[in-house]
Amino acid sequence: MFIHLGGDTLVNSKRIVAILNADSVLGAATSKEFLKTANEEGFIAKDNQEAYKSIIITDQKIHLSPISTLTLKKRANFIYNLSE
């Protein structure tokens, strides 16, 4: 199943490693460095980079989403419950 991350971005739910709150992540120096390096090496998808609330790490890319982590979690749980 796929999770809509905002805009035109869909991600296979099986590929998601983590969904993180952007404010929490950007508060730590090591996290900022991680995102900077990921961006320099081309791992950050160029979909929704303007204003984002969530950082979604998959096994292939890092996506920045304007949708809150709580909403994304609800979507992921909904999909998980459908597949049971």
trRosetta pair geometry for C-beta under 8 A, 3 or more apart (Angstrom, degrees):
i j d omega theta_ij theta_ji phi_ij phi_ji
1 12 7.6 126 80 -151 33 59
1 13 5.1 5 79 11 84 127
1 79 4.3 -175 104 -159 148 119
1 82 6.9 97 -75 73 158 128
1 83 6.6 -128 -14 -55 127 118
2 10 4.3 19 172 176 132 112
2 11 6.5 147 -155 71 79 29
2 12 5.8 -50 -98 -93 73 43
2 13 6.6 -165 -111 -24 17 83
3 10 7.0 155 73 -156 36 64
3 11 5.5 -24 58 62 88 85
3 13 5.2 97 -25 -81 104 89
3 16 7.1 13 25 -47 139 141
3 72 6.7 71 169 -154 135 83
3 75 5.1 113 -141 125 101 124
3 76 5.9 -10 -93 -78 143 74
3 79 6.5 -98 -75 -19 89 151
4 9 7.2 116 -162 87 54 62
4 10 5.6 -33 -97 -100 57 77
4 67 8.0 97 112 -28 78 160
4 75 7.0 -119 43 -155 75 157
5 9 4.3 -47 60 103 108 115
5 10 7.0 178 7 -96 86 23
5 11 5.9 49 -33 -4 122 110
5 47 7.5 78 93 100 122 148
5 48 7.2 -157 126 17 101 135
5 54 7.8 -131 -154 82 94 122
5 56 6.1 -101 -119 8 133 153
5 63 5.4 -8 174 140 168 143
5 65 4.3 -109 180 -101 93 124
5 67 6.4 -151 -169 27 46 124
5 72 7.2 27 -117 -110 69 118
6 9 6.1 9 65 46 56 108
6 47 7.9 136 86 132 86 118
6 48 5.3 24 97 -59 119 165
6 65 4.9 138 14 -155 123 84
6 66 4.7 156 -158 42 165 88
6 67 4.8 -170 -53 -22 113 101
7 47 5.6 171 79 168 146 103
7 48 5.0 -171 -10 -67 137 110
7 66 7.6 100 -28 15 93 114
8 47 6.9 -139 61 -148 78 114
9 45 7.2 114 -123 124 131 146
9 47 4.5 68 -65 174 128 165
9 48 6.6 -99 -2 -12 140 109
9 63 6.1 147 175 -153 148 136
9 65 7.3 -133 79 -99 140 93
11 15 6.2 -117 173 69 94 114
11 16 6.3 93 127 -66 128 96
11 56 6.5 -172 12 136 167 145
11 58 5.9 -141 -162 -73 130 141
11 63 6.4 -127 -59 -5 138 156
12 15 4.6 75 76 2 97 110
12 16 7.8 -158 95 -23 55 79
12 58 7.9 96 57 -143 79 135
13 16 5.8 -38 -158 6 45 117
13 76 6.1 150 -139 -130 116 81
13 79 5.2 -174 -61 113 165 152
13 80 7.6 -151 159 -61 147 75
15 58 4.3 27 137 -161 101 111
15 59 5.1 -110 -159 21 82 98
15 60 6.5 -23 -173 7 132 99
16 19 6.6 1 -176 -48 127 92
16 56 6.3 -57 -130 -172 102 102
16 57 7.5 98 -161 79 61 52
16 58 5.6 -54 -96 -100 43 79
16 76 7.1 -92 66 -114 161 130
17 57 4.7 -57 64 107 108 96
17 58 6.1 152 0 -127 89 21
17 59 6.1 123 -46 -60 111 64
18 55 8.0 8 107 104 97 86
18 56 7.4 -179 92 -150 54 43
18 57 4.5 19 50 44 91 111
19 54 6.0 -12 -172 -171 88 123
19 55 7.7 156 -159 80 42 48
19 56 5.3 -7 -108 -107 73 79
19 57 7.9 -149 -70 24 33 70
19 69 5.5 146 141 -141 103 89
19 72 5.1 -164 -158 111 148 133
19 73 6.4 -170 84 -69 147 77
19 76 7.2 -147 -17 -27 149 149
20 24 6.7 -124 177 72 90 109
20 25 4.9 70 142 -54 130 127
20 54 6.7 142 74 -161 46 68
20 55 4.5 -21 65 62 103 97
20 56 7.7 -174 23 -78 71 33
20 57 7.1 39 -4 -10 112 103
20 69 6.8 -75 136 -101 13 133
21 24 4.2 66 81 12 106 112
21 25 6.6 170 84 -12 54 88
21 53 7.3 -40 -148 163 65 73
21 54 6.6 -48 -109 -107 35 66
21 55 7.9 -9 76 19 10 86
21 69 4.7 -77 -77 -14 75 145
22 25 5.7 -60 -143 41 31 109
22 26 5.9 21 165 -13 69 113
22 52 5.5 141 -74 112 157 87
22 53 5.4 -153 16 -175 120 23
22 54 5.9 -111 -31 -73 94 13
22 55 5.5 120 -88 -28 76 92
22 64 7.4 63 -94 -146 129 90
23 26 6.2 -61 -139 42 24 103
23 27 6.6 35 156 -34 58 106
23 53 7.7 -15 -20 -151 91 64
24 27 5.9 -56 -160 19 29 118
24 28 7.9 11 155 -9 59 102
25 28 6.7 -71 -169 33 36 100
25 31 4.4 -156 -177 171 74 148
25 35 7.4 96 145 -43 121 130
25 55 5.6 -31 20 19 166 142
26 31 6.5 -118 -82 105 25 121
26 32 6.1 72 -144 -80 59 90
26 35 7.8 -25 -94 12 77 154
27 31 7.5 34 55 48 50 135
28 31 4.2 79 74 8 101 109
28 32 6.9 -168 92 -10 52 83
29 32 5.7 -53 -150 34 34 113
29 33 6.4 33 153 -18 66 106
30 33 5.6 -53 -149 37 34 113
30 34 6.3 41 150 -24 65 103
31 34 5.4 -48 -147 32 34 116
31 35 6.5 30 155 -14 65 103
32 35 6.0 -58 -150 39 30 107
32 36 6.2 33 151 -22 65 108
33 36 5.5 -52 -144 35 31 114
33 37 6.3 30 157 -16 65 106
34 37 6.0 -59 -150 39 26 108
34 38 6.2 26 153 -19 64 110
35 38 5.5 -53 -141 39 32 114
35 39 6.2 35 157 -21 65 105
35 44 7.2 56 -163 -72 77 133
35 55 7.4 -85 -97 -129 121 147
35 62 7.4 -152 -123 134 76 160
36 39 5.9 -56 -151 35 27 111
36 40 6.4 26 152 -17 63 108
37 40 5.7 -55 -146 37 32 111
37 41 6.2 15 160 -5 66 112
38 41 6.1 -67 -144 47 26 100
38 43 4.1 -79 -167 65 85 119
38 44 5.4 96 126 -42 101 92
38 62 5.4 29 160 12 146 145
39 42 7.8 48 -180 -65 28 22
39 43 7.3 -81 -63 52 25 75
39 44 4.7 -12 -96 12 69 133
43 61 6.0 174 -179 -136 63 53
43 62 5.4 56 131 7 94 100
44 49 7.4 78 147 -96 123 117
44 61 7.1 105 -132 -174 17 88
44 62 4.8 -41 -102 73 65 103
44 63 7.7 143 -158 -88 63 24
44 64 6.8 24 -166 -23 109 105
45 61 4.6 61 -47 163 99 140
45 62 6.8 -161 3 78 79 45
45 63 4.9 -6 38 -98 127 73
45 64 7.5 -161 65 13 83 73
46 49 6.5 -40 -146 -23 53 126
47 63 6.4 -3 39 -144 125 95
47 64 7.3 179 66 54 83 75
48 52 5.9 121 121 -87 98 104
48 63 7.5 47 39 178 96 86
48 64 5.4 -141 86 94 79 81
48 65 5.9 64 71 -115 140 35
48 66 5.5 -108 172 -21 139 92
49 52 6.8 -43 -139 -29 29 125
49 64 5.3 79 -102 61 55 143
50 66 7.8 2 70 -76 88 115
51 66 5.8 54 95 -113 81 103
52 55 7.2 83 137 -70 130 66
52 64 3.9 -68 -98 169 167 98
52 65 5.8 98 -149 61 100 26
52 66 5.6 -93 -111 -76 52 51
53 65 6.7 -54 55 98 74 73
53 66 6.0 65 5 -166 94 33
53 67 6.5 -126 56 89 117 19
53 68 5.0 -51 127 -93 145 52
53 69 7.0 -132 132 -23 95 71
54 64 7.5 155 84 -160 54 45
54 65 4.4 -17 65 62 102 105
54 66 8.0 -40 25 41 86 5
54 67 6.1 -32 16 80 129 65
54 68 6.4 120 -44 -167 111 18
54 69 4.8 148 -104 -71 112 71
54 72 5.7 111 -148 -6 174 147
55 62 6.4 -9 -174 -176 94 104
55 63 7.5 155 -161 81 45 49
55 64 6.1 -19 -106 -105 67 66
55 65 7.7 -172 -78 20 20 82
56 62 7.1 156 80 -162 51 53
56 63 4.3 -13 61 61 105 99
56 64 7.8 -163 21 -74 79 19
56 65 5.9 47 -13 -14 114 121
56 72 7.1 -141 -82 -165 118 157
57 62 5.4 -17 -106 -110 66 83
58 61 5.5 17 53 54 110 64
58 62 7.3 -171 24 -84 71 34
58 63 6.9 41 -8 -6 109 103
65 72 6.8 93 93 -70 158 136
67 71 5.0 -104 175 82 102 129
67 72 5.6 119 112 -54 115 94
68 71 4.7 95 62 7 85 101
68 72 7.0 -154 96 -2 45 87
69 72 5.6 -57 -146 41 35 111
69 73 6.1 40 153 -25 68 105
70 73 5.7 -52 -148 33 29 113
70 74 6.6 31 152 -20 62 103
71 74 5.7 -51 -151 33 33 113
71 75 6.5 33 151 -18 64 104
72 75 5.6 -52 -149 36 35 113
72 76 6.3 35 152 -19 66 105
73 76 5.6 -54 -147 37 32 111
73 77 6.2 31 154 -17 66 107
74 77 5.8 -55 -145 39 29 110
74 78 6.2 35 153 -24 63 106
75 78 5.6 -52 -148 33 30 115
75 79 6.5 28 154 -16 64 105
76 79 5.8 -56 -150 37 31 110
76 80 6.2 33 151 -21 65 107
77 80 5.4 -52 -144 36 33 114
77 81 6.2 33 157 -19 66 106
78 81 5.9 -57 -149 37 27 109
78 82 6.6 31 151 -23 62 105
79 82 5.6 -52 -151 30 33 115
79 83 6.6 25 156 -15 64 107
80 83 6.1 -64 -154 37 30 106
80 84 7.0 37 150 -32 63 102
81 84 5.9 -46 -153 17 37 116
